[in-house]
């Protein structure tokens, strides 16, 4: 559906997201973005502090982004929409001003029962098989699976999305960059497959926005906040500590798949389990039981 009745509000939220760091503006969720941008227009060029920021926001064409996204089959949802997941309130001042969504499923409904699955971009055969198997099982239990959709087919995220689709669940791919834009052929095939299997692609950012380290961190927070539990399959770097901390910060059960001690890719899951920060899981039944403990 085309939200033409509040097009100004959506365009303003897009401009603030793409041209500014909304959190730096102390932007309360109930504030009208359209009114804020109108105020910026009055102040721009007046010599007031942040006038350069105001100029960047005013120069960004949120209406054009809305049209480009709509043409590409994406919609931009905001907190007043029925499709907006209420779980995102857990992000506090870091909650997105809006989300781009591509796919036919209803995001709020699809995330009422959802598990995030995370892991390395260069997974072992064990890791890929495990992610696929667990995600397929979760789909049979009625869970959607949320995973990063910006990595190649060798990633845990890609395997998780494939497994969920194979189980007739709703795979939800989270993008660190724009909802549409340049992607390598393997990544694009994975995204196309997610949509073709009734899944969703979700991003904070509009068509053509490039990814960055900061956006990747936001992607992790979004993935965790939309879930009822977080499962780490494989990972050996401190990058996966970010996932663990996000789960702890937002009160999501942190789960980990134990792996062979001879594999460096199992270092982080095994470490989290040994320190008591994560619960060891070996089946979709284990994961679903833990996810069900969260209201």
C-alpha positions as CSV (number, residue, x, y, z in Angstrom):
1,X,0.0,0.0,0.0
2,X,1.2,3.5,-0.8
3,X,1.2,5.7,2.4
4,X,0.5,8.9,0.5
5,X,-1.5,10.4,3.4
6,X,1.7,11.0,5.4
7,X,4.2,11.1,2.6
8,X,5.8,14.2,4.1
9,X,6.5,12.5,7.4
10,X,8.0,9.5,5.7
11,X,10.2,11.6,3.4
12,X,11.4,13.6,6.4
13,X,12.3,10.5,8.4
14,X,14.2,9.1,5.4
15,X,16.2,12.4,5.1
16,X,17.0,12.5,8.8
17,X,18.2,8.9,8.6
18,X,20.3,9.2,5.5
19,X,21.8,12.7,6.1
20,X,22.1,12.9,9.8
21,X,22.6,10.7,12.9
22,X,19.0,10.9,14.3
23,X,20.1,10.0,17.8
24,X,22.4,13.1,17.9
25,X,19.2,15.2,17.5
26,X,17.6,13.8,20.7
27,X,14.6,12.9,18.5
28,X,11.7,11.5,20.6
29,X,9.7,8.8,18.9
30,X,6.5,10.8,19.2
31,X,8.0,13.9,17.5
32,X,6.9,14.8,14.0
33,X,9.9,14.5,11.6
34,X,8.1,16.6,9.1
35,X,7.8,19.4,11.6
36,X,11.4,19.0,12.7
37,X,12.6,19.3,9.1
38,X,10.4,22.3,8.5
39,X,12.0,24.0,11.6
40,X,15.4,23.1,10.1
41,X,14.4,24.9,6.9
42,X,13.6,28.0,8.9
43,X,17.0,27.9,10.6
44,X,19.1,26.9,7.7
45,X,21.4,29.7,6.7
46,X,20.7,31.7,9.9
47,X,24.1,31.0,11.3
48,X,22.7,28.8,14.0
49,X,24.7,25.9,15.3
50,X,24.3,22.7,13.2
51,X,23.3,24.7,10.2
52,X,25.5,22.5,8.1
53,X,23.7,19.5,9.4
54,X,20.4,21.2,8.6
55,X,21.6,21.9,5.1
56,X,22.5,18.2,4.5
57,X,19.1,17.0,5.7
58,X,17.3,19.6,3.5
59,X,19.3,18.7,0.5
60,X,18.4,15.0,0.8
61,X,15.3,14.2,-1.4
62,X,13.3,11.8,0.7
63,X,10.4,11.9,-1.7
64,X,12.6,10.6,-4.5
65,X,13.9,7.8,-2.3
66,X,10.2,6.9,-1.5
67,X,9.5,6.7,-5.2
68,X,12.6,4.7,-6.0
69,X,11.9,2.2,-3.3
70,X,8.3,1.9,-4.3
71,X,9.3,1.2,-7.9
72,X,11.7,-1.5,-6.7
73,X,8.9,-3.1,-4.7
74,X,9.9,-1.8,-1.3
75,X,7.8,0.1,1.3
76,X,8.9,2.4,4.1
77,X,7.2,1.8,7.4
78,X,7.2,4.0,10.5
79,X,6.1,3.5,14.1
80,X,2.5,4.5,13.5
81,X,2.0,1.7,11.0
82,X,0.3,-1.6,11.9
83,X,3.3,-3.4,10.4
84,X,5.8,-1.8,12.8
85,X,7.2,-4.3,15.3
86,X,6.6,-3.1,18.8
87,X,9.7,-5.0,20.0
88,X,11.8,-2.2,18.5
89,X,10.9,0.0,21.4
90,X,13.6,-2.0,23.3
91,X,16.2,-0.1,21.2
92,X,15.3,3.2,23.0
93,X,16.8,6.3,21.5
94,X,18.6,4.0,19.0
95,X,15.4,2.8,17.4
96,X,15.2,3.5,13.7
97,X,13.0,6.3,12.5
98,X,11.6,4.0,9.9
99,X,12.4,0.7,8.1
100,X,12.5,-0.3,4.5
101,X,10.8,-3.6,3.9
102,X,10.7,-5.7,0.7
103,X,8.5,-8.8,0.4
104,X,4.9,-9.7,0.8
105,X,4.9,-10.9,4.4
106,X,3.8,-8.6,7.3
107,X,6.9,-7.7,9.3
108,X,5.1,-7.3,12.7
109,X,3.4,-10.6,12.3
110,X,6.5,-12.4,11.0
111,X,8.5,-11.3,14.0
112,X,6.1,-12.3,16.7
113,X,7.9,-15.7,16.8
114,X,11.4,-15.2,15.4
115,X,14.9,-16.3,16.2
116,X,18.0,-14.5,15.1
117,X,20.8,-16.7,13.8
118,X,24.3,-15.3,13.5
119,X,27.8,-16.5,12.5
120,X,30.8,-16.1,10.3
121,X,30.7,-15.2,6.6
122,X,33.1,-18.0,5.8
123,X,31.4,-20.9,7.5
124,X,32.6,-24.5,7.7
125,X,30.5,-27.3,6.2
126,X,29.6,-28.2,9.7
127,X,28.4,-24.6,10.4
128,X,26.4,-24.3,7.2
129,X,24.8,-27.7,7.7
130,X,24.0,-26.9,11.3
131,X,22.5,-23.5,10.5
132,X,20.3,-25.0,7.7
133,X,19.2,-27.9,9.9
134,X,18.3,-25.7,12.9
135,X,16.5,-23.1,10.8
136,X,14.5,-25.7,9.0
137,X,13.5,-27.1,12.4
138,X,12.5,-23.7,13.8
139,X,10.3,-23.1,10.7
140,X,8.5,-26.3,11.5
141,X,7.8,-24.9,15.0
142,X,6.3,-21.8,13.5
143,X,9.3,-19.5,13.9
144,X,10.7,-17.1,11.4
145,X,14.5,-16.9,11.2
146,X,16.3,-13.6,11.1
147,X,19.8,-13.4,9.7
148,X,22.2,-11.0,7.9
149,X,21.6,-10.9,4.2
150,X,24.7,-9.0,3.1
151,X,27.1,-11.9,3.1
152,X,27.7,-14.6,0.4
153,X,26.2,-18.1,0.2
154,X,29.1,-19.5,2.3
155,X,27.9,-17.5,5.4
156,X,25.9,-18.7,8.4
157,X,23.3,-16.1,7.6
158,X,22.7,-17.4,4.0
159,X,22.5,-21.0,5.3
160,X,19.9,-20.0,8.0
161,X,17.7,-18.2,5.5
162,X,17.8,-21.2,3.1
163,X,16.9,-23.5,5.9
164,X,14.0,-21.4,7.1
165,X,12.7,-21.3,3.5
166,X,13.1,-25.0,3.1
167,X,10.9,-25.5,6.2
168,X,8.2,-23.3,4.8
169,X,9.0,-20.6,7.3
170,X,9.4,-16.9,6.7
171,X,13.2,-16.0,6.3
172,X,14.0,-12.4,7.2
173,X,17.2,-11.0,5.8
174,X,18.6,-7.9,7.4
175,X,20.6,-5.6,5.2
176,X,23.5,-3.3,6.4
177,X,23.2,-1.2,3.3
178,X,20.3,0.1,1.3
179,X,17.2,-1.9,0.6
180,X,18.3,-2.0,-3.0
181,X,21.6,-1.4,-4.6
182,X,24.8,-3.0,-5.8
183,X,25.5,-6.6,-4.6
184,X,27.7,-9.4,-5.8
185,X,25.9,-12.0,-7.9
186,X,25.9,-14.6,-5.1
187,X,24.5,-12.1,-2.5
188,X,21.9,-10.9,-5.0
189,X,20.8,-14.5,-5.7
190,X,20.5,-15.2,-2.0
191,X,18.3,-12.0,-1.6
192,X,16.2,-12.9,-4.6
193,X,15.7,-16.4,-3.2
194,X,14.6,-15.1,0.2
195,X,11.9,-13.0,-1.5
196,X,10.9,-15.8,-3.9
197,X,10.3,-18.1,-0.9
198,X,7.9,-15.7,0.8
199,X,10.5,-14.0,3.0
200,X,11.4,-10.4,3.7
201,X,14.4,-8.1,3.3
202,X,14.6,-5.3,5.9
203,X,16.9,-2.3,6.1
204,X,17.2,1.0,7.9
205,X,18.4,2.6,4.6
206,X,16.9,3.4,1.3
207,X,17.9,2.5,-2.3
208,X,21.6,2.8,-3.1
209,X,22.9,3.6,0.4
210,X,26.3,1.9,0.8
211,X,27.2,-0.1,3.8
212,X,29.7,0.8,6.5
213,X,31.0,-0.4,9.9
214,X,28.5,1.8,11.7
215,X,25.6,0.5,9.6
216,X,26.7,-3.1,10.3
217,X,26.5,-2.5,14.1
218,X,23.0,-1.0,13.6
219,X,22.1,-4.1,11.5
220,X,23.1,-6.3,14.5
221,X,21.0,-4.4,16.9
222,X,18.0,-4.5,14.6
223,X,18.4,-8.2,14.1
224,X,18.6,-8.9,17.8
225,X,15.7,-6.6,18.7
226,X,13.4,-8.2,16.2
227,X,14.0,-11.7,17.7
228,X,12.9,-13.6,20.8
229,X,16.3,-15.3,21.0
230,X,19.7,-15.1,19.4
231,X,21.7,-18.2,18.3
232,X,25.4,-18.0,17.5
233,X,26.5,-20.9,15.3
234,X,30.1,-20.2,14.4
235,X,32.5,-17.3,15.0
236,X,36.1,-16.7,16.1
237,X,36.6,-12.9,16.2
238,X,35.5,-10.2,18.6
239,X,32.9,-9.2,16.1
240,X,30.6,-11.8,17.6
241,X,31.1,-10.3,21.0
242,X,29.0,-7.5,19.6
243,X,26.2,-9.9,18.9
244,X,26.5,-11.3,22.4
245,X,26.4,-7.9,24.1
246,X,23.4,-6.9,22.0
247,X,21.5,-9.9,23.1
248,X,22.4,-9.2,26.8
249,X,21.5,-5.5,26.4
250,X,18.1,-6.1,24.9
251,X,17.2,-9.0,27.2
252,X,17.2,-11.8,24.5
253,X,18.3,-15.3,25.5
254,X,21.8,-15.9,24.1
255,X,22.3,-19.3,22.7
256,X,25.3,-20.9,21.1
257,X,26.0,-24.1,19.2
258,X,29.0,-26.0,20.6
259,X,31.6,-27.0,18.0
260,X,34.7,-29.1,17.7
261,X,37.6,-27.8,19.8
262,X,39.9,-28.2,16.8
263,X,38.0,-25.6,14.8
264,X,38.8,-21.9,15.3
265,X,35.3,-21.1,14.1
266,X,33.9,-22.6,17.2
267,X,36.0,-20.5,19.6
268,X,33.4,-17.8,20.3
269,X,30.4,-20.1,20.8
270,X,32.4,-22.5,23.0
271,X,33.8,-19.5,25.0
272,X,30.4,-18.0,25.6
273,X,29.1,-21.4,26.8
274,X,32.0,-22.0,29.1
275,X,31.6,-18.6,30.7
276,X,27.9,-19.2,31.3
277,X,26.9,-16.3,29.1
278,X,25.2,-18.5,26.5
279,X,23.1,-21.6,26.8
280,X,24.4,-24.5,24.7
281,X,21.8,-25.7,22.1
282,X,21.9,-28.7,19.9
283,X,18.5,-28.8,18.3
284,X,15.6,-26.6,17.1
285,X,13.7,-27.9,20.0
286,X,16.3,-26.5,22.4
287,X,16.2,-23.1,20.7
288,X,12.4,-22.9,20.5
289,X,12.1,-23.8,24.2
290,X,14.4,-20.9,25.1
291,X,12.8,-18.4,22.8
292,X,9.4,-19.3,24.3
293,X,10.6,-18.1,27.7
294,X,10.6,-14.5,26.4
295,X,7.2,-12.8,26.7
